[in-house]
Amino acid sequence: MDNFFTDLGFGAFPWYLIAIAAVLTYFLGNINPAILIGKAKGIDIRAQGSGNAGATNALRSLGKREGALTFAIDVVKGWAGYFVPLIVFLHIPIGKESIVFENVFDTAWIHASAPAMLCGLCVVLGHMYPAVFGFRGGKGVATTFGVLLAASWLYALILLAIVIVFTLIFKRVSLSVIIAVAAAIVFLIINMPFVSSFIDPLWVIIILALVVLKHSSNIKRLVKGEEPKLDLSFLNRRKNK
């Protein structure tokens, strides 16, 4: 365990600090707005619609505002799960000197981004499998977006654009997410310039694989042609006003 955790920070940080950060970010991920907002309204979101405790099901089962709020909180949760540990590790003394960085190409930033990405994985796991809610959480799309937004904002925004465009075309969020995941992996493999060199492809691929795994039931329904479409009629109503 010692080698595993210290290797994440290139030996720059004590393993127990990385382990503590990982645990804390996991429980940050346990804060599930879809479940909490649903409970406030006397509704168990996991017994409604698709049964998923995420933004899309909150939109369908709780309403537009609740869906938007769920998405926003999940994104912020993912962003904080990466960015806060990054800043903390950037200011932890290494040896006799504190880390001082001028830009993202400094060695200190590279050291700190490794455990930060582990924390990003942990916050996504906390959202998907929250201990405080019986390990029944969401599918991690918005939270993963938040993590990637903190790690490489342009990369994240391009993936978000892919999801939005294909959702408007096919009206199926699950299909759009799977397409975006495929694009995300391709961008990593061919090392597109807008993908930060400090995003460790291994951790990102693990997170993306978890997102696909959580969509396994959606994939089965897509293959059978049974996946429900997202109702976008409210967009047409706005245009007509």
C-alpha atoms as one frame of an Amber mdcrd trajectory, in Angstrom:
protein
   0.000   0.000   0.000   2.872   2.341   0.831   4.400   2.013  -2.648   1.009
   2.331  -4.341   0.111   5.631  -2.699   3.589   7.182  -2.758   4.040   6.329
  -6.422   0.925   8.404  -7.138   2.763  11.498  -5.946   6.117  10.380  -7.320
   7.187   9.780  -3.727   6.608  13.459  -2.877   3.865  12.949  -0.266   3.328
  10.600   2.709   1.017   7.750   1.690  -1.347   8.384   4.587  -2.101  11.943
   3.401  -3.095  10.632  -0.018  -5.188   7.896   1.623  -6.970  10.432   3.858
  -7.688  12.681   0.864  -9.055   9.696  -1.061 -11.419   8.744   1.784 -12.625
  12.328   2.285 -13.366  12.784  -1.414 -15.208   9.462  -1.490 -17.570  10.749
   1.200 -17.858  14.066  -0.630 -19.218  11.981  -3.487 -21.799  10.509  -1.099
 -23.594  13.875  -1.070 -26.284  13.057  -3.611 -28.584  15.993  -4.454 -31.095
  13.842  -6.378 -31.679  11.659  -3.317 -31.705  14.578  -0.864 -34.004  16.796
  -2.961 -36.293  13.818  -3.558 -36.473  13.083   0.174 -37.294  16.728   0.874
 -40.285  16.310  -1.452 -41.244  12.964   0.044 -40.040  11.047  -3.019 -37.463
   8.273  -3.274 -35.794   9.110  -6.594 -34.457   5.559  -6.785 -38.021   4.242
  -6.932 -39.023   6.642  -9.709 -38.436   6.557 -13.450 -35.182   4.808 -14.308
 -34.317   4.434 -10.612 -31.087   6.341 -11.138 -30.109   8.966  -8.557 -28.842
  11.464 -11.101 -29.738  14.622 -12.986 -31.641  13.016 -15.883 -33.961  11.034
 -13.627 -34.339  14.046 -11.336 -35.416  16.049 -14.392 -37.990  13.419 -15.323
 -39.239  12.605 -11.819 -38.796  15.806  -9.806 -38.904  18.653 -12.306 -36.740
  20.965 -14.414 -35.396  23.059 -11.540 -34.604  19.997  -9.472 -32.876  18.364
 -12.430 -30.798  21.461 -13.115 -29.893  21.831  -9.430 -28.911  18.169  -9.231
 -26.672  18.526 -12.273 -25.033  21.694 -10.927 -24.302  20.221  -7.496 -22.941
  16.989  -8.963 -20.637  18.979 -11.264 -19.372  21.168  -8.406 -18.870  18.056
  -6.290 -16.693  16.477  -8.983 -14.802  19.738  -9.568 -14.055  20.122  -5.855
 -13.084  16.445  -5.560 -10.173  17.081  -7.912  -9.328  20.763  -7.485  -9.294
  21.024  -3.676  -6.880  18.076  -3.205  -4.732  19.494  -6.024  -4.373  22.839
  -4.228  -3.755  21.120  -0.887  -1.003  18.910  -2.281   0.541  21.871  -4.086
   1.116  23.490  -0.696   2.336  20.495   1.285   6.045  20.858   2.109   8.352
  18.429   0.314  11.424  17.875   2.382  12.552  21.210   3.783  10.874  23.324
   1.154   7.265  24.043   0.324   6.003  23.488  -3.170   5.958  26.681  -5.181
   4.603  26.660  -8.712   4.492  29.247 -11.456   2.464  27.381 -14.085   1.070
  23.960 -14.960   4.381  22.824 -16.432   6.179  22.928 -13.090   7.287  19.647
 -11.518   5.267  20.464  -8.396   2.048  20.580 -10.421   2.835  17.187 -11.968
   3.438  15.694  -8.503   0.199  17.105  -7.082  -2.008  16.215 -10.051  -1.397
  12.471  -9.614  -3.055  12.096  -6.167  -5.642  14.703  -7.210  -6.738  12.441
 -10.055  -7.046   9.541  -7.608  -9.299  11.783  -5.508 -11.289  12.512  -8.661
 -11.836   8.793  -9.093 -12.873   8.508  -5.438 -15.468  11.286  -5.652 -17.002
   9.556  -8.685 -17.025   6.230  -6.814 -18.638   7.972  -3.849 -21.396   9.258
  -6.118 -21.953   5.893  -7.806 -21.708   3.748  -4.680 -22.502   5.960  -1.653
 -22.053   4.140   1.655 -24.532   6.489   3.360 -27.261   5.536   0.880 -26.757
   1.790   0.781 -24.284   1.975  -2.127 -27.101   2.915  -4.519 -26.176   6.150
  -6.228 -26.085   7.740  -9.647 -24.219   6.928 -12.822 -21.523   9.532 -12.322
 -21.829  11.488 -15.577 -22.140  14.989 -14.090 -19.586  14.226 -11.370 -17.114
  12.898 -13.934 -17.685  16.055 -15.971 -16.835  18.119 -12.870 -13.602  16.186
 -12.326 -12.539  16.632 -15.945 -13.573  20.294 -15.836 -11.116  20.854 -12.985
  -8.365  18.798 -14.619  -8.699  20.060 -18.202 -11.589  22.446 -18.803 -11.386
  22.468 -22.608 -11.397  18.674 -22.748 -14.458  18.599 -20.476 -16.354  21.273
 -22.415 -15.776  19.502 -25.736 -17.169  16.287 -24.245 -20.144  18.216 -22.830
 -20.788  19.694 -26.282 -20.792  16.169 -27.740 -23.365  15.046 -25.164 -25.596
  18.070 -25.821 -25.461  17.761 -29.624 -26.213  14.039 -29.696 -28.926  14.403
 -27.061 -30.651  16.974 -29.267 -30.306  14.599 -32.225 -31.263  11.273 -30.641
 -33.058  12.505 -27.485 -31.358   9.736 -25.491 -28.892  10.933 -22.867 -27.431
   7.461 -22.311 -26.515   7.093 -25.992 -24.998  10.577 -26.027 -22.916   9.783
 -22.943 -21.590   6.566 -24.489 -20.647   8.453 -27.666 -18.871  11.094 -25.548
 -17.014   8.398 -23.601 -15.822   6.845 -26.868 -14.670  10.286 -28.053 -12.935
  10.940 -24.720 -10.921   7.734 -25.013 -10.001   8.486 -28.633  -8.809  11.967
 -27.629  -6.618  10.407 -24.941  -5.181   7.763 -27.266  -4.253  10.186 -30.028
  -3.112  12.756 -27.429  -5.139  15.689 -28.665  -3.483  19.009 -27.738  -6.487
  20.234 -25.733  -6.128  17.268 -23.352  -3.923  18.350 -20.474  -0.671  16.406
 -20.320  -1.225  16.172 -16.573  -4.358  14.056 -16.918  -3.160  10.509 -16.330
  -4.910   8.483 -19.061  -5.102   5.415 -16.813  -7.232   7.131 -14.152  -9.456
   8.817 -16.728 -10.047   5.528 -18.564 -10.923   3.834 -15.242 -13.481   6.566
 -14.497 -14.923   6.372 -18.018 -15.101   2.573 -17.795 -17.100   2.909 -14.568
 -19.497   5.316 -16.289 -20.053   2.796 -19.090 -20.495  -0.021 -16.550 -23.186
   1.997 -14.757 -24.936   2.398 -18.114 -25.038  -1.349 -18.826 -28.833  -1.497
 -18.393 -29.222   1.493 -20.719 -27.029  -0.195 -23.314 -29.220  -3.310 -23.191
 -32.333  -1.171 -23.688 -30.676   0.729 -26.535 -29.863  -2.541 -28.302 -33.488
  -3.659 -27.894 -34.802  -0.250 -28.944 -36.494   0.185 -25.563 -34.514   3.112
 -24.161 -36.952   5.984 -23.446 -36.385   9.343 -25.090 -35.818  12.510 -23.110
 -38.747  14.900 -23.346 -37.328  18.129 -24.805 -40.698  19.728 -25.474 -39.979
  22.463 -22.935 -37.278  23.753 -25.310 -39.863  24.138 -28.087 -42.200  25.969
 -25.718 -39.486  28.481 -24.945 -38.795  29.051 -28.627 -42.475  29.697 -29.291
 -42.719  32.344 -26.592
